[in-house]
Amino acid sequence: MTFAEPDFDLLVRKILRERGFDCRQYRESYLKRRFGVRLRAWKIATFTDYVSILDQHPEEYNKLFDDITINVTQFFRDITAYDTFDKTVLPLVLAAKKKTQSNIIRIWSCGCSSGEEPYSIALCLADRLGTKINNYSITIFGSDIDDLSLNRGRAGIYGAASLENAPADIVAKYFVQDGNKFAIKDEIKSLVKFIKHDFIREEPFKNLDLVFCRNVMIYLTREMQTRLLVNFYKSINAKGFLILGKVEGLMSANEGLFERFNITERIYQKG
Ligand SMILES: C[S@@+](CC[C@H](N)C(=O)[O-])C[C@H]1O[C@@H](n2cnc3c(N)ncnc32)[C@H](O)[C@@H]1O
């Protein structure tokens, strides 16, 4: 299928005008693939046809947004990254808190999908701190643009496949199993605040010790990646950390902002 550019622009502008959703944040090739999925579903050939479909069936917007925001995720996705986070990064964060006599820990999971990422962070913290967790005021912000995913996160009930990478002792300790469903316990749930937030249009969260933004930037244009990384720089406290996905990294324009803490795991530290 070939795409006529004026039609593509027309569609992108329509979505922005009518739903305030700025598709231009995503790489064009990625966006065209996602639009293509919807065109095939409707058995139509052009973006102009799809504009008419959106006019006639406004509920199609939900399907489209569902297709654009790929929500694939898992608990402890990339186990080595979580291992480094748990064994190396967290002890440094906690030592810094001790030094500054602060008990406030603020973490942002940006593009958190259905909550597996912020809950994995919470599980690491809870397991490391034990009963000492009560000495801290911990907030893990889980933000996403997708309501459906956020509601799944708020419900905190997962199938066994989401937990494939999770250590068995963690599952046994912090989940309640009911048949093939696993409900996360309230003590973990209470550490995570799910918030609808569009990182392109809205102000970033502030005063953060850590930002996780994993498997999100790959879908964005270079310009958006650069902008997002500058926002993270502004959001993260001195000596705080940024953890990106396995195939993501700093853009050349952002090289000076962070030090490479562990390049294999894409972990960066603010100077
Ligand atoms: C592939 S998931 C990544 C989930 C998780 N971080 C992980 O690594 O497993 C990407 C998420 O980014 C979210 N997303 C995409 N664009 C966004 C935006 N502009 N603002 C907030 N979230 C966005 C999508 O809705 C989706 O849930």
The ligand as an SDF file (V2000), in Angstrom:
LIG
                    3D

 27 29  0  0  0  0  0  0  0  0999 V2000
    5.3410   -0.2480   24.9850 C   0  0  0  0  0  0  0  0  0  0  0  0
    4.5770    0.5830   26.3240 S   0  0  0  0  0  0  0  0  0  0  0  0
    5.8980    0.6030   27.4950 C   0  0  0  0  0  0  0  0  0  0  0  0
    5.4540    0.1460   28.8640 C   0  0  0  0  0  0  0  0  0  0  0  0
    6.5700    0.0480   29.9040 C   0  0  0  0  0  0  0  0  0  0  0  0
    7.2670    1.2920   30.0570 N   0  0  0  0  0  0  0  0  0  0  0  0
    7.5350   -1.0700   29.5740 C   0  0  0  0  0  0  0  0  0  0  0  0
    8.6730   -0.8150   29.1890 O   0  0  0  0  0  0  0  0  0  0  0  0
    7.1470   -2.2460   29.6870 O   0  0  0  0  0  0  0  0  0  0  0  0
    4.5490    2.2840   25.7520 C   0  0  0  0  0  0  0  0  0  0  0  0
    3.5270    3.1320   26.5120 C   0  0  0  0  0  0  0  0  0  0  0  0
    3.7550    4.5220   26.2040 O   0  0  0  0  0  0  0  0  0  0  0  0
    2.4890    5.1550   26.2300 C   0  0  0  0  0  0  0  0  0  0  0  0
    2.5460    6.4510   25.5250 N   0  0  0  0  0  0  0  0  0  0  0  0
    2.7270    6.6740   24.1870 C   0  0  0  0  0  0  0  0  0  0  0  0
    2.6690    7.9910   23.9250 N   0  0  0  0  0  0  0  0  0  0  0  0
    2.4570    8.6280   25.1110 C   0  0  0  0  0  0  0  0  0  0  0  0
    2.3340    9.9940   25.4960 C   0  0  0  0  0  0  0  0  0  0  0  0
    2.3990   10.9780   24.6040 N   0  0  0  0  0  0  0  0  0  0  0  0
    2.1570   10.2810   26.8140 N   0  0  0  0  0  0  0  0  0  0  0  0
    2.0850    9.2770   27.7370 C   0  0  0  0  0  0  0  0  0  0  0  0
    2.2010    7.9610   27.4390 N   0  0  0  0  0  0  0  0  0  0  0  0
    2.3830    7.6410   26.1400 C   0  0  0  0  0  0  0  0  0  0  0  0
    1.5790    4.1420   25.5400 C   0  0  0  0  0  0  0  0  0  0  0  0
    0.2130    4.3780   25.8290 O   0  0  0  0  0  0  0  0  0  0  0  0
    2.1020    2.8250   26.1070 C   0  0  0  0  0  0  0  0  0  0  0  0
    1.3710    2.3960   27.2270 O   0  0  0  0  0  0  0  0  0  0  0  0
  1  2  1  0
  2  3  1  0
  2 10  1  0
  3  4  1  0
  4  5  1  0
  5  6  1  0
  5  7  1  0
  7  8  2  0
  7  9  1  0
 10 11  1  0
 11 12  1  0
 11 26  1  0
 12 13  1  0
 13 14  1  0
 13 24  1  0
 14 15  1  0
 14 23  1  0
 15 16  2  0
 16 17  1  0
 17 18  1  0
 17 23  2  0
 18 19  1  0
 18 20  2  0
 20 21  1  0
 21 22  2  0
 22 23  1  0
 24 25  1  0
 24 26  1  0
 26 27  1  0
M  CHG  2   2   1   9  -1
M  END
$$$$
